[in-house]
Amino acid sequence: MSDLFPVPPDFAARAHVDAAAYENLYGRSLDDNQGFWREQAGFLDWIKPFTKVSDTRFDPDDLRIRWFADGTLNASVNCIDRHLPAKADLPAILWEGDASDERRTVTWGQLSDRVNRLANVLKSLGVAKGDVVTIYLPVIPEAFVAMMACVRIGAVHSVVFSGFSAEALANRIADAGAKVLITADEGKRGGRAVPLKRNADEALTSQPGVAHVVVVRRTGAPVPFSPGRDLWYEDALAAAQPWCEPVEVGAEDPLFILYTSGSTGKPKGLVHTTGGYLVHAGTSWKTIFDWHPGDVFWCTADVGWVTAHTYKIYGPLLNGATSVLFEGVPTWPDSSRWWSIIERYRVAIFYTAPTALRSLMREGEGPVRRHDLSSLRVLGSVGEPINPEAWRWYHSVIGAGRCPIVDTYWQTETGAVLLVPIPGAIPNKPGMAAKPYFGIRPVVVDAQGNRLDGVAEGNMCFEGSWPGQARTILHDHERFIRTYFAPYPGLFFTGDGVRRDEDGYYRISGRVDDVINVSGHRLGTVELESAISSHRAVAESAVVGFPHDLKGQGVFAYVTLKDGITESEELRKELVAWVRARIGPIASPDVIQWAPALPKNRAGKILRRILAKVAANDFENFGDTSTVADPAVVGDIVQSRKDTL
Ligand code: 6R9
């Protein structure tokens, strides 16, 4: 058991949940699920209290996910108003810009003022309850304001990652049917400007349904401006009334849409509803990070991902906690930037992704040692399995061996955490998301759907519902059922592989479907292939993930060119740029491998299993290749790969 890191006794002594409390509460959360969540729901301020806790059924023929359905509430009141006037002059957000001399504090009072005014602006632009507003902003306080202003009037926010291209933005605007877009002149990352308004304008050429664009002046750079359609955020807020009556919404009314990649081409707009999501987000945030009043919290995720929605924005706001918001990157102007921020703001709880830790680890301990990190109490990890080396470095170098590591396993679809070592309760094992959160029933199944007991390896599923889970895919409920509930009837299937050990600890092994996890960002292989194959020179392509030291997985693209087109270094570069422009820089292929043809079965399905082995430089053990329609193709692919090594 050398790999077990016990909970430090002084930590357990003041934790919200210690080992005994976990056992007790976890048991109760299963035995009396309704009673447990009823009590948890008391965390929110309801306008009309609910009478029924849940009505749920994971039956593909009759799927039902409803929580607190007859209750009503307003999300922004729960996130902001209820902390006033007590916290009016206390900091809600400690913002640090990309440049190390740029910072701003936003108090709860200021946040409330901005949210009310922007909500009035949105109303004046015709946004009403149920309408979708797309938000394409950098990591600046205005992103919080924009999301809160939407939910104040019952509108639904759809945040699009500011690293996405104009085309990716346009697709998401079109799918959501947004009428209003909130963006900025530019973003700043690592000293470079990101042309947000320019991308937005490009996206809107194909999206005439967006009648208005609210533009935040972030850098002051001159940008095109369409009078009548565009308005400056600051001017509009200054002219708006300072109070906006919050709109009462039903617990099952949508709160937000968030797009994520799946195993088929089109990104999925997961729909989250109000009551259940806020209960799960708000209560779990406080528990898993063991937040106590006064603790400064910092989650490094970009606002475009679910991690930021739940645990950077809703979790801290619902609890009235102060958080750090950092616009830039960990390595600029140098690789001690994050550590300087922890020191400056005396951060107690720090939540980040393994990919960033791996790249900082390469810089050695020097940049860390220059800063006083003694304020840290809890460290969190999310987005992908954390490899044990990175875990140990995080634990010993960043946490000085004192801080428990909270490895949170969850998804855009699950809304909030499912597996997690609650820090005062569960001893850590490096790389393991460990144990179920309250009310969560993990189930491991084999490919045939048989439930596996004890030590087991298989597919990660969950039984029974939890309040934070997504309710549907926008415009495609059928796909929602097919993807998550049809594979193993009665269970929710995550798309991940898992191993459960002799202590009942879970270790997620990564995706078992056609999704690649690049630096904690999900990319669908089909989405990547469609982008590549839309290039005039390409006949066909197949994309697989391969092990990558920093990113976890990298993008490996096999490309078959059209007849008469010659392979060249120039074309390779052009294809990489092509994919970046279509999806965004995170989707850049790491390797483009020319392939004379792709291995397929007789039905014409590409045999990715073989391609993934070759991409990992494993040229043997292809397993059963009898299904390959033309076995010579495999030999050719192996040869082409070997030639480039
Ligand atoms: C929260 C988030 C979800 C996918 C998920 C899994 C991977 C996330 C993880 C983890 C191992 C963890 N993942 N957290 N794998 N350990 N602690 O990242 O949501 O962007 O939807 O990604 O990320 O593969 O299925 P999302």
Residues whose N, C-alpha, C, O or C-beta is under 5 A from the ligand:
A	BS01	6R9	V306 T307 S381 V382 G383 E384 P385 I386 D407 T408 Y409 W410 Q411 T412 A433 T494 D496 I508 G510 R511 G520
